[in-house]
Amino acid sequence: MTGISPPSEADESAEIRRIWGGLGLPGLVDVHTHFMPANMLRKVWAYFDALGEGVWPITYRASQEERVETLRGFGVLRFTALSYPHRPDMAAWLNGWAADFAEQHPDSLRSATFYPEPDAKDYVAEAISSGARIFKAHLQVGGYDPRDPLLTDVWGALADSGTPVVVHCASGPVPGNFTGPGPFAEVLRRHPDLTAVIAHAGAPEYTAFLDLVERHDRVHLDTTMAFTPFIEALSPFPRSELARLRAFGDRVLLGTDFPNIPYAYVEQLRHLVALDLGDDWLRGVLHDNAVKLFGLEPEPGVT
């Protein structure tokens, strides 16, 4: 199976650049993109392919360097290389790969991950000390309980260092044994200083995860796939919560799931604009909030 045909690269890039350029921004910061070892990415794509023809086509099925250049062409100034283990003895290897990727691509925020295993606290500490800027935890794919005692020191190290962690802990698109707001809410009670970014805006439990944002000053949401027609058909965002989404706009970050999305990248931006929450809100989501969170230096737009 091949990916769907997105708009022409030139047309899509031009539209995306009009969106951020019209807001006076130098470009975008996308905190939820995926780059990982080729054999692992092939397995991820095979999973989506197995869902059936047209269910979840991979729009940006291309080589690694072509995908990097696509993001740069869109004006993405910083992006991530999120990966996630589904069994023991994977995370340290993935972290080594991600460190090499970041060395080769300075516009990538160096990414890392973990799994509940005896050496997790050691390789997480090493990743933080050697420059990891963002971690990924995927409770549905990993199938683990975030309250596992083997992760106590991991959450503690992340909280103490202020290193953000993107956490897929909501129940969409497929629930897991430890997804939903309850288990991760317990982690936050034990580690209230943890800088967490709830993936997919917490879909479908949007309200419960907004409650966590309201309760914990260092909890954020990313926009990954939220508000697009693809997700709205499955898990519509409650319009009654738009006021809170606006109120906590300084803790909402652009995420897209690139390249593993079944539509064009520009769709995410179009539907964020369509929320009509104001230019200041959009500037924060598309760029400024991530710049503040990661302490990024202001820079001119890419060309």
C-alpha positions as a Markdown table, in Angstrom:
| # | Residue | x | y | z |
|---|---|---|---|---|
| 1 | Met | 0.0 | 0.0 | 0.0 |
| 2 | Thr | 1.2 | 3.5 | -0.8 |
| 3 | Gly | 0.5 | 6.7 | 0.9 |
| 4 | Ile | -2.3 | 9.0 | -0.2 |
| 5 | Ser | -1.4 | 11.9 | -2.5 |
| 6 | Pro | -1.0 | 15.1 | -0.5 |
| 7 | Pro | -1.3 | 18.5 | -2.2 |
| 8 | Ser | 1.8 | 19.3 | -4.3 |
| 9 | Glu | 4.7 | 20.0 | -2.2 |
| 10 | Ala | 5.0 | 23.6 | -3.5 |
| 11 | Asp | 1.3 | 24.3 | -2.9 |
| 12 | Glu | 1.2 | 22.8 | 0.5 |
| 13 | Ser | 4.4 | 24.6 | 1.6 |
| 14 | Ala | 3.1 | 27.9 | 0.3 |
| 15 | Glu | -0.2 | 27.5 | 2.2 |
| 16 | Ile | 1.6 | 26.5 | 5.4 |
| 17 | Arg | 4.0 | 29.4 | 5.1 |
| 18 | Arg | 1.1 | 31.8 | 4.5 |
| 19 | Ile | -0.5 | 30.7 | 7.8 |
| 20 | Trp | 2.6 | 31.2 | 10.0 |
| 21 | Gly | 3.9 | 34.1 | 8.0 |
| 22 | Gly | 0.5 | 35.9 | 8.4 |
| 23 | Leu | 0.9 | 35.7 | 12.1 |
| 24 | Gly | 4.3 | 37.3 | 12.1 |
| 25 | Leu | 6.1 | 34.1 | 13.1 |
| 26 | Pro | 9.5 | 32.9 | 11.8 |
| 27 | Gly | 8.1 | 29.4 | 11.4 |
| 28 | Leu | 6.7 | 26.4 | 13.3 |
| 29 | Val | 7.8 | 24.2 | 16.2 |
| 30 | Asp | 6.3 | 20.7 | 16.0 |
| 31 | Val | 6.8 | 18.8 | 19.3 |
| 32 | His | 5.2 | 15.5 | 18.0 |
| 33 | Thr | 6.9 | 14.1 | 14.9 |
| 34 | His | 8.3 | 10.7 | 14.5 |
| 35 | Phe | 11.8 | 9.7 | 13.2 |
| 36 | Met | 13.0 | 6.2 | 14.2 |
| 37 | Pro | 15.2 | 3.4 | 12.9 |
| 38 | Ala | 14.1 | 2.3 | 9.4 |
| 39 | Asn | 13.2 | -1.3 | 10.4 |
| 40 | Met | 11.0 | 0.0 | 13.3 |
| 41 | Leu | 9.3 | 2.6 | 11.1 |
| 42 | Arg | 8.5 | -0.1 | 8.5 |
| 43 | Lys | 6.7 | -2.1 | 11.3 |
| 44 | Val | 4.8 | 1.0 | 12.3 |
| 45 | Trp | 3.7 | 1.6 | 8.8 |
| 46 | Ala | 2.8 | -2.1 | 8.4 |
| 47 | Tyr | 0.5 | -1.9 | 11.4 |
| 48 | Phe | -1.4 | 1.0 | 9.8 |
| 49 | Asp | -1.5 | -0.8 | 6.5 |
| 50 | Ala | -3.0 | -3.9 | 8.1 |
| 51 | Leu | -6.0 | -1.8 | 9.2 |
| 52 | Gly | -7.2 | -2.1 | 5.6 |
| 53 | Glu | -7.1 | -0.1 | 2.4 |
| 54 | Gly | -7.8 | 3.5 | 3.0 |
| 55 | Val | -8.3 | 3.3 | 6.8 |
| 56 | Trp | -5.1 | 5.0 | 7.8 |
| 57 | Pro | -2.9 | 5.7 | 4.7 |
| 58 | Ile | 0.5 | 7.1 | 5.4 |
| 59 | Thr | 0.6 | 10.4 | 3.6 |
| 60 | Tyr | 4.4 | 11.1 | 3.9 |
| 61 | Arg | 5.8 | 7.6 | 3.1 |
| 62 | Ala | 9.3 | 8.7 | 1.9 |
| 63 | Ser | 12.9 | 8.3 | 2.9 |
| 64 | Gln | 14.2 | 9.8 | 6.1 |
| 65 | Glu | 16.0 | 12.7 | 4.5 |
| 66 | Glu | 13.0 | 13.4 | 2.2 |
| 67 | Arg | 10.8 | 13.7 | 5.3 |
| 68 | Val | 13.3 | 16.0 | 7.0 |
| 69 | Glu | 13.3 | 18.2 | 4.0 |
| 70 | Thr | 9.5 | 18.2 | 3.8 |
| 71 | Leu | 9.3 | 19.6 | 7.3 |
| 72 | Arg | 11.9 | 22.2 | 6.6 |
| 73 | Gly | 10.0 | 23.1 | 3.4 |
| 74 | Phe | 7.0 | 23.8 | 5.6 |
| 75 | Gly | 9.0 | 26.1 | 7.7 |
| 76 | Val | 9.2 | 23.8 | 10.7 |
| 77 | Leu | 12.2 | 25.3 | 12.7 |
| 78 | Arg | 12.3 | 22.5 | 15.3 |
| 79 | Phe | 10.9 | 19.0 | 15.3 |
| 80 | Thr | 11.2 | 15.8 | 17.4 |
| 81 | Ala | 12.2 | 12.2 | 16.7 |
| 82 | Leu | 9.8 | 10.5 | 19.0 |
| 83 | Ser | 10.0 | 6.7 | 19.3 |
| 84 | Tyr | 8.7 | 4.3 | 21.9 |
| 85 | Pro | 9.5 | 0.7 | 23.0 |
| 86 | His | 7.0 | -2.1 | 23.3 |
| 87 | Arg | 9.2 | -4.4 | 25.2 |
| 88 | Pro | 12.3 | -4.4 | 27.5 |
| 89 | Asp | 15.8 | -3.9 | 26.1 |
| 90 | Met | 14.7 | -1.5 | 23.3 |
| 91 | Ala | 14.7 | 2.0 | 24.9 |
| 92 | Ala | 18.5 | 2.4 | 25.3 |
| 93 | Trp | 19.1 | 1.4 | 21.7 |
| 94 | Leu | 16.4 | 3.8 | 20.5 |
| 95 | Asn | 18.0 | 6.6 | 22.6 |
| 96 | Gly | 21.3 | 6.0 | 21.0 |
| 97 | Trp | 19.8 | 6.1 | 17.5 |
| 98 | Ala | 17.9 | 9.4 | 18.4 |
| 99 | Ala | 21.1 | 10.9 | 19.7 |
| 100 | Asp | 22.8 | 10.2 | 16.4 |
| 101 | Phe | 19.8 | 11.6 | 14.5 |
| 102 | Ala | 20.0 | 14.8 | 16.5 |
| 103 | Glu | 23.7 | 15.1 | 15.9 |
| 104 | Gln | 23.1 | 14.9 | 12.1 |
| 105 | His | 20.0 | 17.2 | 12.2 |
| 106 | Pro | 20.6 | 20.2 | 14.5 |
| 107 | Asp | 17.0 | 21.4 | 14.0 |
| 108 | Ser | 15.8 | 18.3 | 15.7 |
| 109 | Leu | 15.1 | 18.4 | 19.4 |
| 110 | Arg | 17.1 | 15.4 | 20.8 |
| 111 | Ser | 14.5 | 12.9 | 21.8 |
| 112 | Ala | 14.5 | 9.8 | 24.1 |
| 113 | Thr | 12.2 | 7.3 | 25.6 |
| 114 | Phe | 12.0 | 4.6 | 28.3 |
| 115 | Tyr | 10.3 | 1.4 | 29.4 |
| 116 | Pro | 9.7 | 0.0 | 32.9 |
| 117 | Glu | 12.8 | -2.1 | 33.4 |
| 118 | Pro | 15.6 | -2.2 | 36.0 |
| 119 | Asp | 18.1 | -0.1 | 34.1 |
| 120 | Ala | 15.5 | 2.6 | 33.0 |
| 121 | Lys | 16.6 | 5.0 | 35.7 |
| 122 | Asp | 20.2 | 4.8 | 34.6 |
| 123 | Tyr | 19.7 | 5.2 | 30.8 |
| 124 | Val | 17.2 | 8.0 | 31.4 |
| 125 | Ala | 19.7 | 9.8 | 33.7 |
| 126 | Glu | 22.4 | 9.4 | 31.1 |
| 127 | Ala | 20.1 | 10.7 | 28.3 |
| 128 | Ile | 19.2 | 13.8 | 30.3 |
| 129 | Ser | 22.8 | 14.5 | 31.2 |
| 130 | Ser | 24.0 | 14.1 | 27.7 |
| 131 | Gly | 21.5 | 16.5 | 26.1 |
| 132 | Ala | 18.1 | 14.9 | 25.6 |
| 133 | Arg | 15.5 | 17.7 | 25.3 |
| 134 | Ile | 12.2 | 15.7 | 25.2 |
| 135 | Phe | 11.0 | 12.1 | 26.1 |
| 136 | Lys | 8.2 | 10.0 | 24.8 |
| 137 | Ala | 6.0 | 7.6 | 26.8 |
| 138 | His | 3.4 | 5.6 | 25.0 |
| 139 | Leu | 1.2 | 3.7 | 27.4 |
| 140 | Gln | -1.0 | 2.1 | 24.8 |
| 141 | Val | 1.7 | 0.7 | 22.6 |
| 142 | Gly | 4.0 | -0.1 | 25.5 |
| 143 | Gly | 1.2 | -1.7 | 27.5 |
| 144 | Tyr | 2.7 | -0.7 | 30.8 |
| 145 | Asp | 1.4 | 1.0 | 33.9 |
| 146 | Pro | 2.9 | 4.4 | 34.4 |
| 147 | Arg | 2.7 | 3.8 | 38.2 |
| 148 | Asp | 5.1 | 0.9 | 37.9 |
| 149 | Pro | 7.8 | 1.2 | 40.7 |
| 150 | Leu | 10.5 | 0.7 | 38.0 |
| 151 | Leu | 9.5 | 4.1 | 36.7 |
| 152 | Thr | 9.4 | 6.0 | 40.0 |
| 153 | Asp | 13.0 | 7.3 | 39.6 |
| 154 | Val | 12.4 | 7.9 | 35.9 |
| 155 | Trp | 9.5 | 10.3 | 36.6 |
| 156 | Gly | 11.5 | 11.8 | 39.4 |
| 157 | Ala | 14.5 | 12.5 | 37.2 |
| 158 | Leu | 12.4 | 14.1 | 34.5 |
| 159 | Ala | 10.6 | 16.2 | 37.1 |
| 160 | Asp | 13.8 | 17.3 | 38.7 |
| 161 | Ser | 15.5 | 18.2 | 35.4 |
| 162 | Gly | 12.4 | 19.9 | 34.0 |
| 163 | Thr | 12.7 | 17.8 | 30.8 |
| 164 | Pro | 9.4 | 17.6 | 29.0 |
| 165 | Val | 7.8 | 14.2 | 28.3 |
| 166 | Val | 5.2 | 13.6 | 25.7 |
| 167 | Val | 2.8 | 11.1 | 27.1 |
| 168 | His | 0.3 | 9.1 | 25.1 |
| 169 | Cys | -1.9 | 8.2 | 28.0 |
| 170 | Ala | -5.4 | 8.9 | 26.7 |
| 171 | Ser | -7.6 | 6.1 | 25.3 |
| 172 | Gly | -7.6 | 7.1 | 21.6 |
| 173 | Pro | -7.5 | 5.7 | 19.1 |
| 174 | Val | -7.5 | 2.3 | 20.8 |
| 175 | Pro | -7.7 | 2.0 | 24.6 |
| 176 | Gly | -5.1 | 0.1 | 26.5 |
| 177 | Asn | -5.0 | -1.5 | 30.0 |
| 178 | Phe | -3.5 | 1.7 | 31.5 |
| 179 | Thr | -4.8 | 4.5 | 29.3 |
| 180 | Gly | -7.3 | 7.1 | 30.4 |
| 181 | Pro | -6.8 | 9.9 | 32.8 |
| 182 | Gly | -6.7 | 7.9 | 36.1 |
| 183 | Pro | -3.3 | 6.1 | 36.0 |
| 184 | Phe | -1.3 | 9.2 | 34.8 |
| 185 | Ala | -3.2 | 11.5 | 37.2 |
| 186 | Glu | -1.7 | 9.3 | 40.0 |
| 187 | Val | 1.8 | 9.9 | 38.5 |
| 188 | Leu | 1.2 | 13.6 | 38.6 |
| 189 | Arg | 0.1 | 13.5 | 42.2 |
| 190 | Arg | 3.3 | 11.8 | 43.1 |
| 191 | His | 5.5 | 14.0 | 40.8 |
| 192 | Pro | 3.7 | 17.4 | 40.7 |
| 193 | Asp | 6.7 | 19.1 | 39.1 |
| 194 | Leu | 6.7 | 16.8 | 36.1 |
| 195 | Thr | 6.6 | 18.7 | 32.8 |
| 196 | Ala | 4.1 | 16.5 | 30.8 |
| 197 | Val | 2.7 | 17.1 | 27.4 |
| 198 | Ile | -0.5 | 15.1 | 26.9 |
| 199 | Ala | -0.5 | 13.8 | 23.3 |
| 200 | His | -3.5 | 14.2 | 21.1 |
| 201 | Ala | -5.0 | 16.8 | 23.5 |
| 202 | Gly | -6.2 | 13.8 | 25.5 |
| 203 | Ala | -8.6 | 12.5 | 23.0 |
| 204 | Pro | -11.2 | 11.2 | 23.6 |
| 205 | Glu | -11.1 | 12.2 | 27.3 |
| 206 | Tyr | -10.6 | 15.9 | 26.5 |
| 207 | Thr | -12.4 | 17.2 | 29.5 |
| 208 | Ala | -10.6 | 15.0 | 32.1 |
| 209 | Phe | -7.2 | 16.0 | 30.7 |
| 210 | Leu | -8.1 | 19.6 | 30.6 |
| 211 | Asp | -8.8 | 19.1 | 34.3 |
| 212 | Leu | -5.2 | 17.9 | 34.7 |
| 213 | Val | -4.0 | 21.0 | 32.9 |
| 214 | Glu | -6.0 | 23.2 | 35.3 |
| 215 | Arg | -4.8 | 21.3 | 38.3 |
| 216 | His | -1.1 | 21.1 | 37.4 |
| 217 | Asp | 0.9 | 24.1 | 36.2 |
| 218 | Arg | 3.4 | 22.1 | 34.3 |
| 219 | Val | 0.9 | 19.9 | 32.3 |
| 220 | His | 0.5 | 20.8 | 28.6 |
| 221 | Leu | -1.5 | 19.5 | 25.7 |
| 222 | Asp | -0.3 | 18.9 | 22.2 |
| 223 | Thr | -2.6 | 19.2 | 19.2 |
| 224 | Thr | -1.7 | 16.0 | 17.5 |
| 225 | Met | -4.5 | 15.1 | 15.1 |
| 226 | Ala | -7.0 | 16.9 | 17.3 |
| 227 | Phe | -9.7 | 19.0 | 15.6 |
| 228 | Thr | -9.1 | 17.4 | 12.2 |
| 229 | Pro | -12.1 | 15.8 | 10.4 |
| 230 | Phe | -10.4 | 12.4 | 10.8 |
| 231 | Ile | -10.4 | 12.6 | 14.6 |
| 232 | Glu | -13.6 | 14.7 | 14.9 |
| 233 | Ala | -15.5 | 11.8 | 13.2 |
| 234 | Leu | -14.3 | 9.4 | 16.0 |
| 235 | Ser | -13.8 | 11.7 | 19.0 |
| 236 | Pro | -15.2 | 15.2 | 18.6 |
| 237 | Phe | -13.7 | 17.9 | 20.8 |
| 238 | Pro | -16.5 | 19.3 | 23.0 |
| 239 | Arg | -17.2 | 22.8 | 21.9 |
| 240 | Ser | -18.1 | 23.6 | 25.5 |
| 241 | Glu | -14.4 | 23.2 | 26.3 |
| 242 | Leu | -13.1 | 25.8 | 23.8 |
| 243 | Ala | -13.1 | 28.5 | 26.5 |
| 244 | Arg | -10.8 | 26.4 | 28.6 |
| 245 | Leu | -8.6 | 25.6 | 25.6 |
| 246 | Arg | -8.2 | 29.3 | 25.0 |
| 247 | Ala | -7.6 | 30.1 | 28.7 |
| 248 | Phe | -4.8 | 27.6 | 28.9 |
| 249 | Gly | -3.5 | 28.5 | 25.5 |
| 250 | Asp | 0.0 | 29.1 | 26.8 |
| 251 | Arg | 0.2 | 25.4 | 27.5 |
| 252 | Val | -1.0 | 24.1 | 24.1 |
| 253 | Leu | 1.7 | 23.0 | 21.7 |
| 254 | Leu | 1.7 | 22.1 | 18.0 |
| 255 | Gly | 1.9 | 18.4 | 17.4 |
| 256 | Thr | 1.0 | 16.6 | 14.2 |
| 257 | Asp | 2.2 | 12.9 | 14.2 |
| 258 | Phe | 4.1 | 13.5 | 11.0 |
| 259 | Pro | 4.8 | 11.4 | 8.9 |
| 260 | Asn | 2.2 | 8.9 | 10.2 |
| 261 | Ile | -0.9 | 10.9 | 9.3 |
| 262 | Pro | -3.7 | 9.9 | 6.9 |
| 263 | Tyr | -4.1 | 13.4 | 5.5 |
| 264 | Ala | -1.9 | 16.4 | 4.5 |
| 265 | Tyr | 0.1 | 18.2 | 7.2 |
| 266 | Val | -1.6 | 21.5 | 6.4 |
| 267 | Glu | -5.0 | 20.0 | 7.6 |
| 268 | Gln | -3.8 | 20.3 | 11.2 |
| 269 | Leu | -3.0 | 24.0 | 10.8 |
| 270 | Arg | -6.2 | 24.7 | 8.9 |
| 271 | His | -8.3 | 23.3 | 11.7 |
| 272 | Leu | -6.4 | 25.1 | 14.4 |
| 273 | Val | -7.1 | 28.3 | 12.6 |
| 274 | Ala | -10.7 | 27.3 | 12.2 |
| 275 | Leu | -11.1 | 27.1 | 16.0 |
| 276 | Asp | -11.1 | 30.9 | 15.9 |
| 277 | Leu | -9.4 | 31.3 | 19.3 |
| 278 | Gly | -7.4 | 34.4 | 18.2 |
| 279 | Asp | -4.1 | 35.2 | 16.7 |
| 280 | Asp | -2.3 | 35.4 | 20.0 |
| 281 | Trp | -3.5 | 31.9 | 20.8 |
| 282 | Leu | -2.3 | 30.6 | 17.4 |
| 283 | Arg | 1.1 | 32.3 | 17.7 |
| 284 | Gly | 1.6 | 30.5 | 21.1 |
| 285 | Val | 0.5 | 27.1 | 19.8 |
| 286 | Leu | 2.4 | 27.2 | 16.6 |
| 287 | His | 5.7 | 28.6 | 17.9 |
| 288 | Asp | 6.0 | 30.7 | 21.0 |
| 289 | Asn | 4.9 | 28.2 | 23.7 |
| 290 | Ala | 7.4 | 25.6 | 22.6 |
| 291 | Val | 10.2 | 28.3 | 22.3 |
| 292 | Lys | 9.5 | 29.2 | 25.9 |
| 293 | Leu | 9.2 | 25.6 | 27.1 |
| 294 | Phe | 12.5 | 24.4 | 25.5 |
| 295 | Gly | 14.4 | 27.7 | 26.0 |
| 296 | Leu | 15.0 | 28.0 | 22.2 |
| 297 | Glu | 16.8 | 31.0 | 20.8 |
| 298 | Pro | 14.7 | 33.2 | 18.6 |
| 299 | Glu | 15.7 | 32.9 | 15.0 |
| 300 | Pro | 14.6 | 34.1 | 11.6 |
| 301 | Gly | 12.4 | 32.0 | 9.4 |
| 302 | Val | 13.8 | 29.3 | 7.2 |
| 303 | Thr | 14.1 | 29.8 | 3.5 |
